Every structure is written in structure tokens, then in C-alpha cells.
């Protein structure tokens, strides 16, 4: 997240805003939707939200040389807030006919995640994604 904010945003704690959005999304009480299918508003389950933010469980199995039994070890990879590199806003812009003012209506907010994805060999590639869209309370399901 860019910590050098413009002057008019200098009092906003960007990391805290990102943390709050992720906490809301992963607590299970706030609806999150697919960014890819915005027109159809496909709602993500809590597990899908967590997975899209990088949470995963990796299990390894190996034979115990003494007992010849298969031992399985599972490791949880938590969500890394450092992977959230920005925020995207879903907005409507229009002109107020009576005042001729340009009005912006923010409808939703979405984190932008940047992370490295391992390829088949030892290389990796930087991937940027929008894990979900969260509509603000005054906009029911994107309306």
C-alpha cells in the first residue's frame, strides 16, 4: 500500500483501512461478491473469500521409517496483509442537472492483491488480482 498519501489524505491510515476491510470480509458477517462477475453478483462463501486472499492449508504426507505408517502434516498459510497493494473503488459519476455539479457516488470497495505464484520450475510470477468486491451499506447488491 502506498504510504505516501496526497496531502488531502494525510490523516487516513491506509494500512488500518485495509486491515478493517479484510477483517470485515473474513468475519463472515459482510457479503462479498466476485469482481469477475460483477453484473451477475455471485456471492463468495467465507471460505472462497479467505482462499482468494491467500489462506490455504497445505498437507504433506511421508512414510515414517520406523513404523512404516504414513504421517500427514498440515500447515496453514494465513492471509498476508502485505500482499494487499491497493484499493479499487466502484463508482458512479453523474452531473446534477440543477446545480451542474459533478457528483461521485462510491458504491463498493475492493482490495487489490499482489503475490508471487510459483511456476512448474523454480521460477515465480507476480500476479495481481481483485479477490472480492464489498458493497457499501447504502448500495444493496450493487444497485
C-alpha positions as CSV (number, residue, x, y, z in Angstrom):
1,X,0.0,0.0,0.0
2,X,1.4,3.4,-1.0
3,X,2.2,5.1,2.3
4,X,2.9,8.5,0.7
5,X,-0.6,9.8,0.6
6,X,-1.6,13.0,-1.1
7,X,-1.9,16.0,1.2
8,X,-5.7,15.8,1.4
9,X,-5.5,12.1,2.6
10,X,-2.6,12.6,5.1
11,X,-4.7,11.8,8.1
12,X,-6.0,8.5,6.7
13,X,-4.2,5.4,8.0
14,X,-4.2,3.3,4.8
15,X,-2.9,0.1,6.5
16,X,-5.7,0.4,9.1
17,X,-8.3,0.9,6.4
18,X,-7.1,-2.2,4.5
19,X,-7.0,-4.2,7.8
20,X,-10.5,-3.2,8.6
21,X,-11.8,-4.2,5.1
22,X,-10.1,-7.6,5.3
23,X,-11.4,-8.2,8.9
24,X,-15.0,-7.4,7.8
25,X,-14.7,-9.7,4.8
26,X,-13.3,-12.6,6.8
27,X,-15.6,-12.4,9.8
28,X,-18.4,-13.9,7.8
29,X,-20.9,-11.1,8.5
30,X,-20.3,-9.0,5.4
31,X,-21.3,-10.1,2.0
32,X,-18.5,-10.2,-0.6
33,X,-19.0,-10.7,-4.3
34,X,-16.9,-11.8,-7.2
35,X,-15.2,-9.0,-9.1
36,X,-15.0,-11.0,-12.3
37,X,-18.8,-11.5,-12.4
38,X,-20.0,-8.1,-11.2
39,X,-23.0,-8.0,-13.4
40,X,-24.4,-11.2,-12.0
41,X,-23.3,-10.6,-8.4
42,X,-22.0,-14.0,-7.5
43,X,-21.6,-14.1,-3.7
44,X,-18.5,-15.6,-2.3
45,X,-18.6,-18.0,0.6
46,X,-16.4,-17.2,3.6
47,X,-14.0,-20.0,2.5
48,X,-13.8,-18.5,-1.0
49,X,-13.1,-15.1,0.4
50,X,-10.3,-16.4,2.6
51,X,-8.9,-18.5,-0.2
52,X,-8.9,-15.5,-2.6
53,X,-6.9,-13.6,0.0
54,X,-4.2,-16.3,0.1
55,X,-5.4,-18.5,3.1
56,X,-4.7,-22.2,2.4
57,X,-3.9,-25.4,4.1
58,X,-1.0,-27.4,2.6
59,X,-0.7,-31.1,3.7
60,X,2.4,-33.2,3.3
61,X,2.5,-37.0,3.7
62,X,5.5,-39.1,4.3
63,X,6.2,-42.6,5.4
64,X,7.6,-43.0,8.9
65,X,10.8,-45.1,8.5
66,X,10.3,-46.7,12.0
67,X,6.6,-47.6,11.8
68,X,6.1,-47.6,8.1
69,X,2.9,-45.7,8.7
70,X,2.0,-42.6,6.6
71,X,2.3,-39.4,8.7
72,X,0.5,-36.3,7.4
73,X,1.5,-32.8,8.5
74,X,-0.8,-29.9,7.6
75,X,0.4,-26.3,7.6
76,X,-2.0,-23.3,7.4
77,X,-0.8,-20.3,5.4
78,X,-2.5,-17.2,6.8
79,X,-3.6,-14.1,4.9
80,X,-0.7,-11.8,4.5
81,X,-1.9,-8.1,4.6
82,X,1.4,-7.1,3.0
83,X,0.0,-8.6,-0.2
84,X,-2.8,-6.0,-0.4
85,X,-1.2,-3.3,-2.5
86,X,-4.1,-1.0,-3.1
87,X,-7.8,-0.5,-3.1
88,X,-10.2,-0.2,-6.0
89,X,-13.5,1.8,-5.8
90,X,-16.6,1.0,-7.8
91,X,-18.1,4.4,-8.5
92,X,-20.9,6.1,-10.4
93,X,-20.3,9.6,-11.7
94,X,-23.1,11.9,-12.9
95,X,-23.9,15.6,-13.4
96,X,-26.6,17.1,-11.2
97,X,-28.8,18.9,-13.8
98,X,-30.0,21.6,-11.4
99,X,-26.6,22.6,-10.0
100,X,-24.4,21.4,-12.8
101,X,-22.1,19.8,-10.2
102,X,-20.3,16.6,-11.0
103,X,-21.2,14.0,-8.3
104,X,-19.4,10.8,-7.5
105,X,-21.2,8.0,-5.7
106,X,-18.9,5.3,-4.3
107,X,-20.8,2.0,-4.4
108,X,-18.2,-0.6,-3.4
109,X,-14.6,-1.1,-2.4
110,X,-12.3,-3.9,-3.4
111,X,-8.8,-4.8,-2.3
112,X,-6.0,-5.4,-4.8
113,X,-3.8,-8.3,-4.0
114,X,-0.3,-8.7,-5.5
115,X,1.5,-12.0,-4.8
116,X,4.1,-14.4,-6.3
117,X,2.7,-17.6,-7.8
118,X,5.2,-20.5,-8.2
119,X,5.6,-21.9,-11.6
120,X,6.5,-25.5,-12.5
121,X,10.2,-24.9,-12.1
122,X,11.9,-22.7,-9.5
123,X,10.6,-19.5,-11.1
124,X,7.6,-17.5,-10.0
125,X,5.5,-14.7,-11.4
126,X,3.9,-11.7,-9.9
127,X,0.1,-11.9,-10.0
128,X,-2.3,-9.1,-9.3
129,X,-6.0,-9.8,-8.5
130,X,-9.1,-8.4,-7.0
131,X,-10.2,-11.1,-4.5
132,X,-13.7,-9.7,-4.0
133,X,-16.0,-6.6,-4.1
134,X,-17.7,-5.4,-0.9
135,X,-20.7,-3.1,-1.5
136,X,-21.2,-0.2,0.9
137,X,-24.3,-0.3,3.1
138,X,-26.1,2.4,1.1
139,X,-25.9,0.2,-2.0
140,X,-27.7,-3.1,-1.8
141,X,-26.0,-5.6,-4.1
142,X,-24.6,-3.1,-6.5
143,X,-27.8,-1.1,-7.1
